[in-house]
Each structure stands twice: as C-alpha cells, then as structure tokens.
Amino acid sequence: MADGKAAQAFDIAIIGGGLVGASLALRLTQVLPSKRIGLFEKSDLSAILRATGSSPSFDQRSTALSLSSEAILDTLGIGPVLWAEAAPILAVHVSEQGRWGATRMQAREQGLSHFGHVVPNALIGQGLWQKLAEAPQIRLLSPVSVESLQARETGWQIGLQDGAHFDTRLLVLADGGRSGLLQRLGIAVESQSYGQRAWISNVETRQGTAGWAYERFTKDGAMALLPLSDFEGRPRSALVWTLPEGQDPAPSDLSENQLIQALDERLGLRGGGIARVGSFSSYPLSRSLAREQVRQGLVVLGNAAHALHPIAGQGFNLSLRDVEGLSRFLQSHPDAFRLPELQAYESERQRDQLLTVSSTDALLGFFHSNAGTAARQLRQAGLIGLELVPGIKKQIAEFGMGQGR
Ligand SMILES: Cc1cc2nc3c(=O)[nH]c(=O)nc-3n(C[C@H](O)[C@H](O)[C@H](O)COP(=O)(O)OP(=O)(O)OC[C@H]3O[C@@H](n4cnc5c(N)ncnc54)[C@H](O)[C@@H]3O)c2cc1C
C-alpha cells in the first residue's frame, strides 16, 4: 500500500498502527474530521484484516480491557464486534502458591455487571483497521517502514525506507519504542529490566472459569489465567506465565503433558485444571518511561512513552486514556502543535500516568519484600485488580509512595 516517492503533506502523521496508533487514528477521524491524517505501519495491514497475518500488537495475545477502555472502544464504534466475541471478567481471584487463603473480588458486590472484558488482540486489530479502511480522510500506508524523522520549521519530515518523504505538522510516535526512532531523536528512555519473561498461550480448562480472572503468585513470578470465550464449544483461557529470564527448560521446550503438570501444580487446579495447551510465545519484561513525551510538533504515545509489567494489564488501558486525552485536547485546540501547547496536554495526563506506574511498582515491590501487614493486605488486590477493580490503584500508589516502602 505504500505509494511511490511523491511527497505528501499531512496535518497529523502517526508512526505505528498497533493498538495505540490505530486507536488514535480512528479517534482523530471522529474529533477532527477535516484534518488530513496519515498512518504509517510496518506490518501488512491487509493480512491483519484478512486474519492471515500478525503484527507486534495484533498477535496471539489477549488483552484485559477495563471499563474505561470499553467506553472508549464503544465510542470508536468497534465495541459491538469486540463484546460479541470477548469474555467478560465477572470476578478476580488472587492467591499465592504455598499459602492458604485467597482474595476474591466480585463485580456484582461492587454494583457492577463486570470488571472488564478479555479480548484477543487480533480481533481488536481487525475492528480498528476495518473502521480505518472506511474513513475517507485517513491515508493508510502499510507495509512501510519509517526510517528518518527531521524537524522542520512547521512540523516534521518523515522518510521511508524506500526513499519517499512526507511532511506533517504534528507527528505522533506510536511505534512501540523498539524501532530506534526515539533514540535517533535523542529522546532518553529510562528503562529497567524485570529480569523476567512473560510466556503466553491459550489453554483449555476442564471446567471453564465462569468469568473468574485468576492471578497466582509463585516463587518464580506472577501468573494469570484470564477468561476467554469458548473455542469450538470448549472452555478456553488466556494464560500469562512470568518466569525468570533464561528459565531452563522454557515452557516452549516442554511436552504438553509436562506443561499440564507444571501448570496444574502452580495454578492449583483453577478452572478444574488444564486439559490442553496451545503454542507459547514470550516477551521480555521491562519497565520504561520516555523522558520527553512532547516536543515542538511531536507527541510520543503508547509503549514508546511508557511500558509496564504486563501482568498488571494496564499498558494498553493507560495508553487508551492517553489517546482519549490527546484527542479531546486536539478537538478543543485543533492547531495546538507548539511545545507549550502540547505541554498542557502532557501535564493533563501526568497524574494518571504517575498513579499507574507507581501503583504497579509499589505492588511489585510488596511482592518481592517482607512487607508489613498493611502492605500484605494491599497486595492481596493483585496486579490484575490494580486496573480492573475501582479505587485500588490509588490506595496502593499512595501507600507505596508513603510509609509502605
Ligand atoms: C504479554 C503481554 C500481555 C499484556 N496484556 C495486557 C493487558 O491485559 N491489558 C493491557 O492494557 N495491556 C496489556 N499489555 C500491554 C499492551 O500490549 C501494550 O501496552 C500495547 O501493545 C502497546 O501498543 P503500542 O501500539 O504502543 O505498541 P506496539 O504494540 O509495539 O505497536 C507498535 C506498532 O508500530 C509499528 N512500527 C514499529 N516501528 C515502525 C516503523 N519504523 N515504521 C512503521 N511502523 C512501525 C509496529 O509494526 C507495530 O504495529 C500486555 C503486554 C504484554 C507483553
């Protein structure tokens, strides 16, 4: 879909059409219908639309979406497609291997119908890209690789691998932070490895989880078993299994029987035990934060701006709130692309970002320390509860920032 070497000007260009860039592009078509928008994506979007290919965002993972994300995705018009296929989270169960007791939080006890939904990423990708393909004011460039970014007096020039150039007044970098573009711009990133890797797979449970999201803390790391919609009439869950980096043997080296045994031991037969295990893929875990999220004519979003421990299920949820914040800001200030103006957007988003990052860190700290009684009680909220259960995040962040450390 990349067309020729002709230069073209956009009002807003987004680099990266993953979960975050594609959500922003679609939201901007709603709030700024007269702007010319360009979306540059390295993977082949036509394969994502046909469900025959994947991308770094739209792979075999599933995402736990909070209620606020659901509202945003409904506004984007893709809610009906997602909720028809997704599984609602009705309750959260947090436990620790080798310890008696568990924390149970049920949505209906809090006056809610559910805490959120678990949705396959590929489905979110198809929903977003389908809508984008129908939006007349957006130009989708895929597969193309952005190789250079040059600041200009009135914006930026984008250079592609094939030599084509495009001008834009506002540039949004939503490339996931691994393309090297941030480094080429000299934007420093604070990054810290957790020394762990998340292994994910779809598994079949013997009895199903009836809408419970299980989180289990083991000596090796945290695990989650999240409800998914049934597959061919059989109960299915999304497994996230964090293990030390370099774990030997890795889950991908084990036979299905060995995996079932290892998972049943660790998960304590949640869902009646594991009946079948799908293929595994893995992701190194690190926390990162870009030191600058705005510059003159530039905004950094998504994983490029901040990446968190994934077991907390907060990364995309937080970024979607950034997307909504930026879209609303630009709706009321349609040409506010200068640095002081963009800094106003940045400061509007700062509190939520700090709260989310500090609560994740505080909770991870509690799990790796001999925390006192109050901390132990708070940590029973678990990492999943942090995003999904209203009010917990603030309590934990405040505790973590105060005497809890
Ligand atoms: C195991 C795991 C489980 C997770 N579970 C949850 C969860 O339950 N809930 C939640 O909220 N979050 C979750 N997250 C976090 C969530 O996946 C991320 O927040 C999200 O993927 C970030 O999306 P992104 O669009 O910023 O980046 P990415 O997903 O990395 O997408 C970046 C896009 O940019 C494109 N790109 C890169 N370089 C270029 C270039 N030079 N030119 C053009 N295009 C380019 C890539 O092809 C890609 O499509 C999880 C993460 C992991 C690892």
The ligand as an SDF file (V2000), in Angstrom:
LIG
                    3D

 53 58  0  0  0  0  0  0  0  0999 V2000
    2.3350  -10.4750   27.4660 C   0  0  0  0  0  0  0  0  0  0  0  0
    1.6540   -9.1380   27.4840 C   0  0  0  0  0  0  0  0  0  0  0  0
    0.3520   -9.0300   27.9550 C   0  0  0  0  0  0  0  0  0  0  0  0
   -0.2800   -7.7910   28.0060 C   0  0  0  0  0  0  0  0  0  0  0  0
   -1.5500   -7.7140   28.5000 N   0  0  0  0  0  0  0  0  0  0  0  0
   -2.1540   -6.5060   28.6070 C   0  0  0  0  0  0  0  0  0  0  0  0
   -3.4690   -6.4060   29.1400 C   0  0  0  0  0  0  0  0  0  0  0  0
   -4.0900   -7.3950   29.5050 O   0  0  0  0  0  0  0  0  0  0  0  0
   -4.0370   -5.1620   29.2390 N   0  0  0  0  0  0  0  0  0  0  0  0
   -3.3750   -4.0290   28.8330 C   0  0  0  0  0  0  0  0  0  0  0  0
   -3.9200   -2.9250   28.9550 O   0  0  0  0  0  0  0  0  0  0  0  0
   -2.1330   -4.1100   28.3080 N   0  0  0  0  0  0  0  0  0  0  0  0
   -1.5180   -5.3020   28.1770 C   0  0  0  0  0  0  0  0  0  0  0  0
   -0.2610   -5.3900   27.6330 N   0  0  0  0  0  0  0  0  0  0  0  0
    0.3870   -4.1660   27.1470 C   0  0  0  0  0  0  0  0  0  0  0  0
   -0.0320   -3.8500   25.7110 C   0  0  0  0  0  0  0  0  0  0  0  0
    0.1420   -4.9880   24.8890 O   0  0  0  0  0  0  0  0  0  0  0  0
    0.7910   -2.6870   25.1890 C   0  0  0  0  0  0  0  0  0  0  0  0
    0.5120   -1.5930   26.0130 O   0  0  0  0  0  0  0  0  0  0  0  0
    0.4340   -2.3450   23.7410 C   0  0  0  0  0  0  0  0  0  0  0  0
    0.7560   -3.4090   22.8850 O   0  0  0  0  0  0  0  0  0  0  0  0
    1.2180   -1.1350   23.2720 C   0  0  0  0  0  0  0  0  0  0  0  0
    0.8160   -0.8620   21.9620 O   0  0  0  0  0  0  0  0  0  0  0  0
    1.6420    0.1380   21.0510 P   0  0  0  0  0  0  0  0  0  0  0  0
    0.7460    0.3700   19.8590 O   0  0  0  0  0  0  0  0  0  0  0  0
    2.1150    1.3010   21.8270 O   0  0  0  0  0  0  0  0  0  0  0  0
    2.9720   -0.6440   20.6380 O   0  0  0  0  0  0  0  0  0  0  0  0
    3.1680   -1.9560   19.7520 P   0  0  0  0  0  0  0  0  0  0  0  0
    2.1680   -2.9690   20.1240 O   0  0  0  0  0  0  0  0  0  0  0  0
    4.6100   -2.3290   19.8450 O   0  0  0  0  0  0  0  0  0  0  0  0
    2.8660   -1.4560   18.2620 O   0  0  0  0  0  0  0  0  0  0  0  0
    3.7650   -0.5920   17.5810 C   0  0  0  0  0  0  0  0  0  0  0  0
    3.4460   -0.6210   16.1010 C   0  0  0  0  0  0  0  0  0  0  0  0
    4.3720    0.2220   15.4220 O   0  0  0  0  0  0  0  0  0  0  0  0
    4.8400   -0.4300   14.2390 C   0  0  0  0  0  0  0  0  0  0  0  0
    6.1750    0.1030   13.9290 N   0  0  0  0  0  0  0  0  0  0  0  0
    7.3060   -0.0450   14.6690 C   0  0  0  0  0  0  0  0  0  0  0  0
    8.3380    0.6000   14.0760 N   0  0  0  0  0  0  0  0  0  0  0  0
    7.8400    1.1580   12.9440 C   0  0  0  0  0  0  0  0  0  0  0  0
    8.4220    1.9500   11.8970 C   0  0  0  0  0  0  0  0  0  0  0  0
    9.7270    2.2920   11.9110 N   0  0  0  0  0  0  0  0  0  0  0  0
    7.6240    2.3330   10.8670 N   0  0  0  0  0  0  0  0  0  0  0  0
    6.2880    1.9990   10.8370 C   0  0  0  0  0  0  0  0  0  0  0  0
    5.7040    1.2640   11.8120 N   0  0  0  0  0  0  0  0  0  0  0  0
    6.4640    0.8520   12.8500 C   0  0  0  0  0  0  0  0  0  0  0  0
    4.8670   -1.9080   14.6250 C   0  0  0  0  0  0  0  0  0  0  0  0
    4.8080   -2.7440   13.4770 O   0  0  0  0  0  0  0  0  0  0  0  0
    3.6040   -2.0250   15.4920 C   0  0  0  0  0  0  0  0  0  0  0  0
    2.4530   -2.3300   14.7260 O   0  0  0  0  0  0  0  0  0  0  0  0
    0.3980   -6.6260   27.5730 C   0  0  0  0  0  0  0  0  0  0  0  0
    1.7100   -6.7230   27.0820 C   0  0  0  0  0  0  0  0  0  0  0  0
    2.3340   -7.9560   27.0430 C   0  0  0  0  0  0  0  0  0  0  0  0
    3.7590   -8.0370   26.5380 C   0  0  0  0  0  0  0  0  0  0  0  0
  1  2  1  0
  2  3  1  0
  2 52  2  0
  3  4  2  0
  4  5  1  0
  4 50  1  0
  5  6  2  0
  6  7  1  0
  6 13  1  0
  7  8  2  0
  7  9  1  0
  9 10  1  0
 10 11  2  0
 10 12  1  0
 12 13  2  0
 13 14  1  0
 14 15  1  0
 14 50  1  0
 15 16  1  0
 16 17  1  0
 16 18  1  0
 18 19  1  0
 18 20  1  0
 20 21  1  0
 20 22  1  0
 22 23  1  0
 23 24  1  0
 24 25  2  0
 24 26  1  0
 24 27  1  0
 27 28  1  0
 28 29  2  0
 28 30  1  0
 28 31  1  0
 31 32  1  0
 32 33  1  0
 33 34  1  0
 33 48  1  0
 34 35  1  0
 35 36  1  0
 35 46  1  0
 36 37  1  0
 36 45  1  0
 37 38  2  0
 38 39  1  0
 39 40  1  0
 39 45  2  0
 40 41  1  0
 40 42  2  0
 42 43  1  0
 43 44  2  0
 44 45  1  0
 46 47  1  0
 46 48  1  0
 48 49  1  0
 50 51  2  0
 51 52  1  0
 52 53  1  0
M  END
$$$$
